[in-house]
């Protein structure tokens, strides 16, 4: 065999080994990340059920898991977040208002704000939520009219709001306001 064939064989072997190692590390990292989310969700679920709360829904965020939950009679709603890498968590609860068409709770984490909304009155008619503030308005699709069924809860993720008057509105398919509420805590 010539030196060139031996050299090509060695280089080809090194390339195959380096690709295999890269794929292995990539797969291992993804498995560990999935396990981190799975473990964090189990921990958050354990905390919620241990305190006699019931989860409306879980949301996987970039580096955390968010849970929107309530007590048995839905007189209190809450949001909790757990960081999948550090295990740090935070939560907030709020008493619901019996005569309101929707309830909301706000969780502030660093520079983010999560607004959990529980639709109580005619949730099947609510297609959008609108967040209004100083020189700001954004709509969020809650219930797609083309899909059967509807959601009774929704979590808005946004950066921290500036001081001022902010409101949250429920809208129908034509973006007509159904109900509005000022975002106060």
C-alpha positions, 0 to 999 in steps of 0.5 A: 500500500502506498503512503497516500492510501494509508493517509487517506484511510487514517483521515477518513477514519478520523472524520468518521470518528469525529462525526460519530462523537459529534452526533453522540454528544448532540444526542446526549445533550438533547436527552439531558435537556429533555430529562431536565424539562421532565424532572422540572415538570415533575417537581413543579407538579409535585409542589402543586399537588402537594398543596392541593392545587390543580394544574390548568396547563403546563408551558415549556419555555426556553429555559423554564416550565410555567404552570397555570393552576387553581384550587378545587373551587377555582376561587384562587388562580396562580402561576408558578415557574421553575428554571430547568437548569437551576431549579429556582422557582417562583409563584404567585396566586390571586383571589378570583372575582366571582362576577368577572367574565375572566380572571388573571394573575401576573407573575414577574420573573426578572425582565419577563412577565407572564399573565395567566388568563382564565376565561369564565364567561362565554369562553367559546366566543373569545377568539383573541386577547388584547393587551393594551398600554401606553402606546402599545397594543398586541393581540393574542390568538386564543381560540382559532375559529376554524378548530373545534373546541376552545381554551378556557385558559391562556398565558401571555408572555411579555416583557415587563410593562412600564408604569401606566394604565394597562388593560386586557380585553377579550375579543370575538372573531371580528375583533370586537371587544367582549369584555375589558379589565384594567390590569391591577394587582 
